[in-house]
Amino acid sequence: MRLVLIGLALVVLGLQAKLWFGEGSIPEVLQLRVAVTEQEASNELLRLRNQALQAEVDDLKTGLDAIEERARLEMGMVGEGETFFHIVTQPRQEP
């Protein structure tokens, strides 16, 4: 009977050791949960960025206003009948 109790105690200790220190242990599971939460937050930011980019692509495909705005800002486009004024400021000189 004593041998059976010792054997059972060893089995329980072995299972406890695996639970706390082995593969799939409680600390490892907690660490993985934190990593999953961080990855989900990162994915949400990327999802929002993708939605904004998709909206911009759709706008560029369907509307000429977005294309014209881009051309004005990035390429300096001037529309017909418009006059372009470029104001140059000189840097301040210290005395």
KELUM-603560 format. One record per residue (C-alpha): residue in one letter; x, y, z. Coordinates in nm, 2 decimals. Layout:
type: a&px: X&py: Y&pz: Z;
...
END
This chain:
type: m&px: 0.00&py: 0.00&pz: 0.00;
type: r&px: 0.28&py: 0.23&pz: 0.08;
type: l&px: 0.44&py: 0.17&pz: -0.26;
type: v&px: 0.11&py: 0.26&pz: -0.43;
type: l&px: 0.09&py: 0.59&pz: -0.24;
type: i&px: 0.46&py: 0.68&pz: -0.33;
type: g&px: 0.39&py: 0.59&pz: -0.69;
type: l&px: 0.08&py: 0.81&pz: -0.70;
type: a&px: 0.27&py: 1.10&pz: -0.53;
type: l&px: 0.54&py: 1.07&pz: -0.80;
type: v&px: 0.28&py: 1.07&pz: -1.08;
type: v&px: 0.12&py: 1.38&pz: -0.93;
type: l&px: 0.45&py: 1.56&pz: -0.89;
type: g&px: 0.54&py: 1.47&pz: -1.25;
type: l&px: 0.21&py: 1.61&pz: -1.38;
type: q&px: 0.26&py: 1.93&pz: -1.17;
type: a&px: 0.61&py: 1.97&pz: -1.31;
type: k&px: 0.48&py: 1.94&pz: -1.66;
type: l&px: 0.20&py: 2.18&pz: -1.58;
type: w&px: 0.44&py: 2.45&pz: -1.45;
type: f&px: 0.76&py: 2.39&pz: -1.65;
type: g&px: 0.69&py: 2.18&pz: -1.95;
type: e&px: 0.57&py: 2.25&pz: -2.30;
type: g&px: 0.23&py: 2.41&pz: -2.29;
type: s&px: 0.28&py: 2.52&pz: -1.93;
type: i&px: 0.07&py: 2.78&pz: -1.76;
type: p&px: 0.34&py: 3.06&pz: -1.79;
type: e&px: 0.39&py: 2.98&pz: -2.16;
type: v&px: 0.01&py: 3.00&pz: -2.22;
type: l&px: -0.01&py: 3.33&pz: -2.05;
type: q&px: 0.28&py: 3.46&pz: -2.26;
type: l&px: 0.11&py: 3.34&pz: -2.57;
type: r&px: -0.21&py: 3.51&pz: -2.47;
type: v&px: -0.02&py: 3.85&pz: -2.44;
type: a&px: 0.14&py: 3.79&pz: -2.78;
type: v&px: -0.20&py: 3.72&pz: -2.94;
type: t&px: -0.35&py: 4.04&pz: -2.79;
type: e&px: -0.06&py: 4.25&pz: -2.92;
type: q&px: -0.09&py: 4.09&pz: -3.26;
type: e&px: -0.46&py: 4.15&pz: -3.27;
type: a&px: -0.40&py: 4.52&pz: -3.19;
type: s&px: -0.14&py: 4.54&pz: -3.46;
type: n&px: -0.38&py: 4.37&pz: -3.71;
type: e&px: -0.65&py: 4.62&pz: -3.63;
type: l&px: -0.42&py: 4.91&pz: -3.70;
type: l&px: -0.32&py: 4.75&pz: -4.03;
type: r&px: -0.69&py: 4.68&pz: -4.11;
type: l&px: -0.78&py: 5.05&pz: -4.06;
type: r&px: -0.48&py: 5.16&pz: -4.28;
type: n&px: -0.59&py: 4.91&pz: -4.55;
type: q&px: -0.95&py: 5.05&pz: -4.54;
type: a&px: -0.82&py: 5.40&pz: -4.58;
type: l&px: -0.60&py: 5.30&pz: -4.87;
type: q&px: -0.89&py: 5.11&pz: -5.03;
type: a&px: -1.11&py: 5.42&pz: -5.00;
type: e&px: -0.84&py: 5.63&pz: -5.16;
type: v&px: -0.80&py: 5.38&pz: -5.45;
type: d&px: -1.18&py: 5.37&pz: -5.50;
type: d&px: -1.19&py: 5.75&pz: -5.50;
type: l&px: -0.91&py: 5.76&pz: -5.76;
type: k&px: -1.08&py: 5.51&pz: -5.98;
type: t&px: -1.42&py: 5.67&pz: -5.98;
type: g&px: -1.37&py: 6.05&pz: -5.93;
type: l&px: -1.17&py: 6.30&pz: -6.11;
type: d&px: -1.16&py: 6.54&pz: -5.81;
type: a&px: -0.91&py: 6.31&pz: -5.63;
type: i&px: -0.69&py: 6.28&pz: -5.93;
type: e&px: -0.69&py: 6.66&pz: -5.98;
type: e&px: -0.61&py: 6.72&pz: -5.62;
type: r&px: -0.32&py: 6.48&pz: -5.63;
type: a&px: -0.19&py: 6.64&pz: -5.95;
type: r&px: -0.21&py: 6.99&pz: -5.80;
type: l&px: -0.03&py: 6.89&pz: -5.48;
type: e&px: 0.23&py: 6.66&pz: -5.61;
type: m&px: 0.29&py: 6.79&pz: -5.96;
type: g&px: 0.20&py: 7.15&pz: -5.94;
type: m&px: -0.08&py: 7.13&pz: -6.19;
type: v&px: -0.25&py: 7.46&pz: -6.28;
type: g&px: -0.60&py: 7.45&pz: -6.42;
type: e&px: -0.72&py: 7.63&pz: -6.74;
type: g&px: -0.78&py: 7.99&pz: -6.67;
type: e&px: -0.59&py: 7.99&pz: -6.34;
type: t&px: -0.27&py: 8.18&pz: -6.26;
type: f&px: 0.00&py: 8.02&pz: -6.04;
type: f&px: 0.18&py: 8.24&pz: -5.80;
type: h&px: 0.50&py: 8.11&pz: -5.63;
type: i&px: 0.60&py: 8.32&pz: -5.33;
type: v&px: 0.96&py: 8.29&pz: -5.24;
type: t&px: 1.07&py: 8.40&pz: -4.89;
type: q&px: 1.42&py: 8.47&pz: -4.81;
type: p&px: 1.57&py: 8.32&pz: -4.49;
type: r&px: 1.61&py: 8.55&pz: -4.20;
type: q&px: 1.96&py: 8.68&pz: -4.14;
type: e&px: 2.08&py: 8.71&pz: -3.79;
type: p&px: 2.26&py: 9.03&pz: -3.70;
END
